[in-house]
């Protein structure tokens, strides 16, 4: 099963970080459905300071571009993304308008 790891920063604001975490205790059902519909089988997000690390396990047919197009057509997902943008800030290496940055895999114990 393919796995993607991504990173993003939150704004350095304790109140905002607490609010972001609160929203993720139980995400909106429409957002959850959009993840499954896109072929995301499992997703976890971890936080260290202000750095977020996301692990996505996806089906073989998952496509970032198809997910992006579906999100653009989903008003509830767009509402969620606009709300989350209040808490997030781009990484220095982000392309303009890019939030989550795909991370490069540099080590795999199983391949040693």
LOMIDREN-826942 format. One record per atom (N, C-alpha, C): residue number from 1; residue in one letter; atom name; z, y, x. Coordinates in Angstrom, 3 decimals. Layout:
BEGIN
  num  residuo  atomo        pz        py        px
  NUM        a     CA         Z         Y         X
...
***
This chain:
BEGIN
  num  residuo  atomo        pz        py        px
    1        x      N     0.000    -1.173     0.850
    1        x     CA     0.000     0.000     0.000
    1        x      C     0.000     1.241     0.900
    2        x      N    -0.930     2.144     0.694
    2        x     CA    -0.962     3.368     1.502
    2        x      C     0.288     4.226     1.307
    3        x      N     0.675     4.882     2.383
    3        x     CA     1.837     5.779     2.355
    3        x      C     1.412     7.101     2.983
    4        x      N     1.844     8.188     2.357
    4        x     CA     1.593     9.528     2.897
    4        x      C     2.934    10.228     3.057
    5        x      N     3.098    10.930     4.174
    5        x     CA     4.302    11.705     4.426
    5        x      C     3.897    13.164     4.582
    6        x      N     4.631    14.034     3.904
    6        x     CA     4.293    15.452     3.886
    6        x      C     5.549    16.284     4.127
    7        x      N     5.356    17.514     4.584
    7        x     CA     6.479    18.415     4.845
    7        x      C     6.223    19.770     4.220
    8        x      N     7.305    20.457     3.918
    8        x     CA     7.285    21.798     3.336
    8        x      C     8.658    22.406     3.578
    9        x      N     8.734    23.711     3.633
    9        x     CA    10.024    24.381     3.779
    9        x      C    10.456    25.026     2.469
   10        x      N    11.763    25.087     2.296
   10        x     CA    12.342    25.893     1.232
   10        x      C    12.770    27.224     1.830
   11        x      N    12.875    28.213     0.988
   11        x     CA    13.384    29.505     1.444
   11        x      C    14.825    29.323     1.908
   12        x      N    15.207    30.061     2.915
   12        x     CA    16.548    29.948     3.482
   12        x      C    17.537    30.710     2.612
   13        x      N    17.847    30.122     1.473
   13        x     CA    18.707    30.733     0.470
   13        x      C    19.481    29.600    -0.209
   14        x      N    20.777    29.536     0.026
   14        x     CA    21.590    28.435    -0.499
   14        x      C    21.491    28.293    -2.017
   15        x      N    21.447    29.407    -2.725
   15        x     CA    21.351    29.365    -4.180
   15        x      C    20.006    28.780    -4.611
   16        x      N    18.930    29.209    -3.956
   16        x     CA    17.602    28.693    -4.275
   16        x      C    17.493    27.205    -3.963
   17        x      N    18.066    26.794    -2.851
   17        x     CA    18.031    25.379    -2.482
   17        x      C    18.797    24.547    -3.504
   18        x      N    19.937    25.022    -3.929
   18        x     CA    20.717    24.314    -4.957
   18        x      C    19.927    24.220    -6.259
   19        x      N    19.228    25.270    -6.619
   19        x     CA    18.423    25.280    -7.846
   19        x      C    17.249    24.305    -7.718
   20        x      N    16.595    24.298    -6.581
   20        x     CA    15.492    23.362    -6.343
   20        x      C    15.986    21.920    -6.508
   21        x      N    17.130    21.622    -5.910
   21        x     CA    17.698    20.282    -6.019
   21        x      C    18.044    19.956    -7.466
   22        x      N    18.559    20.930    -8.192
   22        x     CA    18.908    20.718    -9.600
   22        x      C    17.668    20.343   -10.411
   23        x      N    16.560    21.042   -10.189
   23        x     CA    15.326    20.731   -10.914
   23        x      C    14.839    19.313   -10.618
   24        x      N    15.146    18.810    -9.434
   24        x     CA    14.647    17.491    -9.071
   24        x      C    15.583    16.349    -9.458
   25        x      N    16.717    16.665   -10.061
   25        x     CA    17.587    15.603   -10.575
   25        x      C    16.849    14.816   -11.659
   26        x      N    16.115    15.531   -12.494
   26        x     CA    15.296    14.903   -13.545
   26        x      C    14.083    15.803   -13.762
   27        x      N    12.965    15.422   -13.133
   27        x     CA    11.768    16.252   -13.252
   27        x      C    11.233    16.186   -14.681
   28        x      N    10.406    17.166   -15.016
   28        x     CA     9.820    17.212   -16.350
   28        x      C     8.979    15.955   -16.598
   29        x      N     9.040    15.411   -17.817
   29        x     CA     8.294    14.178   -18.117
   29        x      C     6.786    14.323   -17.883
   30        x      N     6.241    15.486   -18.161
   30        x     CA     4.795    15.699   -17.964
   30        x      C     4.423    15.655   -16.478
   31        x      N     5.319    16.132   -15.645
   31        x     CA     5.090    16.106   -14.204
   31        x      C     5.189    14.669   -13.705
   32        x      N     6.189    13.949   -14.169
   32        x     CA     6.340    12.537   -13.797
   32        x      C     5.106    11.737   -14.203
   33        x      N     4.623    11.959   -15.414
   33        x     CA     3.427    11.262   -15.898
   33        x      C     2.221    11.589   -15.023
   34        x      N     2.086    12.850   -14.625
   34        x     CA     0.938    13.240   -13.793
   34        x      C     0.962    12.534   -12.441
   35        x      N     2.145    12.283   -11.919
   35        x     CA     2.267    11.564   -10.650
   35        x      C     1.796    10.117   -10.804
   36        x      N     2.291     9.448   -11.835
   36        x     CA     1.878     8.065   -12.070
   36        x      C     0.393     7.980   -12.394
   37        x      N    -0.096     8.918   -13.227
   37        x     CA    -1.519     8.918   -13.589
   37        x      C    -2.423     9.079   -12.373
   38        x      N    -1.942     9.771   -11.346
   38        x     CA    -2.735     9.997   -10.131
   38        x      C    -2.729     8.790    -9.192
   39        x      N    -1.893     7.806    -9.503
   39        x     CA    -1.827     6.624    -8.646
   39        x      C    -0.680     6.637    -7.663
   40        x      N     0.268     7.553    -7.863
   40        x     CA     1.461     7.577    -7.020
   40        x      C     2.429     6.545    -7.574
   41        x      N     2.751     5.565    -6.753
   41        x     CA     3.593     4.453    -7.178
   41        x      C     5.072     4.791    -7.001
   42        x      N     5.374     5.471    -5.897
   42        x     CA     6.751     5.875    -5.625
   42        x      C     6.725     7.146    -4.791
   43        x      N     7.753     7.962    -4.955
   43        x     CA     7.852     9.203    -4.206
   43        x      C     9.327     9.495    -3.959
   44        x      N     9.627     9.904    -2.734
   44        x     CA    10.966    10.352    -2.377
   44        x      C    10.833    11.664    -1.627
   45        x      N    11.804    12.559    -1.838
   45        x     CA    11.846    13.816    -1.096
   45        x      C    13.222    13.919    -0.449
   46        x      N    13.235    14.219     0.846
   46        x     CA    14.470    14.389     1.609
   46        x      C    14.555    15.833     2.082
   47        x      N    15.776    16.293     2.310
   47        x     CA    16.021    17.669     2.731
   47        x      C    16.903    17.675     3.974
   48        x      N    16.484    18.448     4.982
   48        x     CA    17.287    18.698     6.184
   48        x      C    17.248    20.195     6.427
   49        x      N    18.360    20.873     6.157
   49        x     CA    18.364    22.333     6.256
   49        x      C    17.453    22.920     5.195
   50        x      N    16.350    23.508     5.623
   50        x     CA    15.363    24.027     4.673
   50        x      C    14.085    23.189     4.670
   51        x      N    14.008    22.173     5.514
   51        x     CA    12.790    21.362     5.633
   51        x      C    12.820    20.212     4.632
   52        x      N    11.770    20.122     3.821
   52        x     CA    11.577    19.008     2.905
   52        x      C    10.637    17.997     3.543
   53        x      N    10.910    16.724     3.319
   53        x     CA    10.074    15.631     3.792
   53        x      C     9.800    14.724     2.603
   54        x      N     8.536    14.555     2.250
   54        x     CA     8.141    13.737     1.098
   54        x      C     7.454    12.465     1.582
   55        x      N     7.840    11.347     0.991
   55        x     CA     7.189    10.065     1.225
   55        x      C     6.541     9.652    -0.089
   56        x      N     5.245     9.415    -0.052
   56        x     CA     4.509     8.967    -1.241
   56        x      C     3.865     7.616    -0.950
   57        x      N     4.200     6.635    -1.757
   57        x     CA     3.499     5.361    -1.739
   57        x      C     2.495     5.413    -2.877
   58        x      N     1.242     5.134    -2.551
   58        x     CA     0.167     5.327    -3.526
   58        x      C    -0.683     4.073    -3.654
   59        x      N    -1.393     3.988    -4.779
   59        x     CA    -2.350     2.909    -4.972
   59        x      C    -3.573     3.116    -4.090
   60        x      N    -4.374     2.076    -3.960
   60        x     CA    -5.550     2.140    -3.097
   60        x      C    -6.568     3.176    -3.553
   61        x      N    -6.561     3.548    -4.817
   61        x     CA    -7.535     4.504    -5.339
   61        x      C    -7.017     5.938    -5.354
   62        x      N    -5.835     6.186    -4.810
   62        x     CA    -5.282     7.538    -4.816
   62        x      C    -6.168     8.472    -4.001
   63        x      N    -6.304     9.705    -4.512
   63        x     CA    -7.080    10.741    -3.822
   63        x      C    -6.355    12.070    -3.967
   64        x      N    -6.123    12.748    -2.843
   64        x     CA    -5.506    14.068    -2.894
   64        x      C    -6.375    15.044    -3.693
   65        x      N    -7.682    14.973    -3.523
   65        x     CA    -8.564    15.909    -4.231
   65        x      C    -8.573    15.631    -5.734
   66        x      N    -8.559    14.367    -6.130
   66        x     CA    -8.508    14.042    -7.559
   66        x      C    -7.173    14.485    -8.157
   67        x      N    -6.082    14.299    -7.419
   67        x     CA    -4.762    14.743    -7.895
   67        x      C    -4.750    16.255    -8.057
   68        x      N    -5.311    16.957    -7.096
   68        x     CA    -5.370    18.418    -7.160
   68        x      C    -6.179    18.890    -8.364
   69        x      N    -7.315    18.260    -8.619
   69        x     CA    -8.155    18.635    -9.764
   69        x      C    -7.434    18.358   -11.085
   70        x      N    -6.763    17.222   -11.180
   70        x     CA    -6.009    16.891   -12.400
   70        x      C    -4.869    17.880   -12.608
   71        x      N    -4.193    18.246   -11.524
   71        x     CA    -3.097    19.220   -11.623
   71        x      C    -3.604    20.574   -12.104
   72        x      N    -4.759    20.989   -11.608
   72        x     CA    -5.328    22.284   -11.992
   72        x      C    -5.658    22.332   -13.472
   73        x      N    -5.927    21.178   -14.060
   73        x     CA    -6.271    21.110   -15.481
   73        x      C    -5.062    20.848   -16.377
   74        x      N    -3.887    20.709   -15.802
   74        x     CA    -2.681    20.369   -16.558
   74        x      C    -1.749    21.583   -16.590
   75        x      N    -1.653    22.225   -17.751
   75        x     CA    -0.870    23.458   -17.883
   75        x      C     0.604    23.248   -17.533
   76        x      N     1.166    22.112   -17.898
   76        x     CA     2.582    21.872   -17.632
   76        x      C     2.826    21.674   -16.132
   77        x      N     1.911    20.996   -15.452
   77        x     CA     2.038    20.832   -14.005
   77        x      C     1.896    22.198   -13.330
   78        x      N     0.977    23.026   -13.813
   78        x     CA     0.814    24.366   -13.247
   78        x      C     2.078    25.209   -13.445
   79        x      N     2.716    25.045   -14.603
   79        x     CA     3.980    25.756   -14.863
   79        x      C     5.057    25.289   -13.875
   80        x      N     5.143    23.975   -13.664
   80        x     CA     6.106    23.405   -12.707
   80        x      C     5.839    23.931   -11.302
   81        x      N     4.576    23.905   -10.885
   81        x     CA     4.221    24.360    -9.536
   81        x      C     4.545    25.842    -9.343
   82        x      N     4.312    26.647   -10.361
   82        x     CA     4.637    28.077   -10.273
   82        x      C     6.147    28.266   -10.151
   83        x      N     6.912    27.473   -10.870
   83        x     CA     8.368    27.540   -10.791
   83        x      C     8.853    27.111    -9.409
   84        x      N     8.311    25.997    -8.880
   84        x     CA     8.724    25.504    -7.571
   84        x      C     8.343    26.484    -6.464
   85        x      N     7.266    27.222    -6.647
   85        x     CA     6.824    28.202    -5.641
   85        x      C     7.888    29.270    -5.396
   86        x      N     8.762    29.491    -6.368
   86        x     CA     9.855    30.451    -6.195
   86        x      C    10.849    30.016    -5.120
   87        x      N    10.893    28.726    -4.836
   87        x     CA    11.861    28.172    -3.894
   87        x      C    11.235    27.808    -2.547
   88        x      N     9.922    27.636    -2.535
   88        x     CA     9.231    27.087    -1.380
   88        x      C     8.628    28.180    -0.494
   89        x      N     8.438    27.822     0.770
   89        x     CA     7.665    28.678     1.664
   89        x      C     6.816    27.786     2.553
   90        x      N     5.650    28.284     2.883
   90        x     CA     4.698    27.501     3.652
   90        x      C     5.191    27.271     5.078
   91        x      N     4.765    26.183     5.654
   91        x     CA     5.005    25.924     7.064
   91        x      C     4.089    26.828     7.891
   92        x      N     4.481    27.141     9.125
   92        x     CA     3.636    28.011     9.953
   92        x      C     2.213    27.487    10.127
   93        x      N     2.019    26.173    10.148
   93        x     CA     0.697    25.605    10.346
   93        x      C    -0.081    25.383     9.049
   94        x      N     0.455    25.803     7.924
   94        x     CA    -0.225    25.639     6.642
   94        x      C    -1.491    26.468     6.582
   95        x      N    -2.495    25.912     5.917
   95        x     CA    -3.694    26.692     5.608
   95        x      C    -3.318    27.688     4.506
   96        x      N    -4.044    28.779     4.360
   96        x     CA    -3.720    29.745     3.298
   96        x      C    -3.650    29.055     1.929
   97        x      N    -2.539    29.270     1.245
   97        x     CA    -2.337    28.686    -0.075
   97        x      C    -1.871    27.239    -0.078
   98        x      N    -1.776    26.623     1.083
   98        x     CA    -1.340    25.229     1.177
   98        x      C     0.171    25.158     1.152
   99        x      N     0.695    24.260     0.328
   99        x     CA     2.133    24.038     0.297
   99        x      C     2.473    22.866     1.215
  100        x      N     2.418    21.673     0.681
  100        x     CA     2.781    20.475     1.429
  100        x      C     1.743    20.205     2.509
  101        x      N     2.220    19.892     3.707
  101        x     CA     1.359    19.576     4.849
  101        x      C     1.486    18.092     5.154
  102        x      N     0.350    17.415     5.231
  102        x     CA     0.351    15.999     5.579
  102        x      C     0.782    15.856     7.033
  103        x      N     1.729    14.961     7.251
  103        x     CA     2.277    14.747     8.593
  103        x      C     1.492    13.655     9.321
  104        x      N     1.438    13.769    10.631
  104        x     CA     0.786    12.774    11.468
  104        x      C     1.790    11.681    11.823
  105        x      N     1.400    10.448    11.617
  105        x     CA     2.238     9.319    11.992
  105        x      C     2.162     9.150    13.504
  106        x      N     3.301     9.160    14.166
  106        x     CA     3.311     9.059    15.629
  106        x      C     4.003     7.786    16.125
  107        x      N     4.649     7.030    15.245
  107        x     CA     5.335     5.812    15.665
  107        x      C     5.427     4.855    14.490
  108        x      N     5.262     3.576    14.782
  108        x     CA     5.397     2.527    13.782
  108        x      C     6.009     1.318    14.485
  109        x      N     7.251     1.023    14.209
  109        x     CA     7.961    -0.080    14.848
  109        x      C     7.232    -1.400    14.651
  110        x      N     6.661    -1.599    13.470
  110        x     CA     5.995    -2.858    13.166
  110        x      C     4.785    -3.111    14.076
  111        x      N     4.212    -2.052    14.618
  111        x     CA     3.030    -2.228    15.470
  111        x      C     3.384    -2.394    16.948
  112        x      N     4.668    -2.367    17.279
  112        x     CA     5.103    -2.474    18.673
  112        x      C     5.139    -3.927    19.121
***
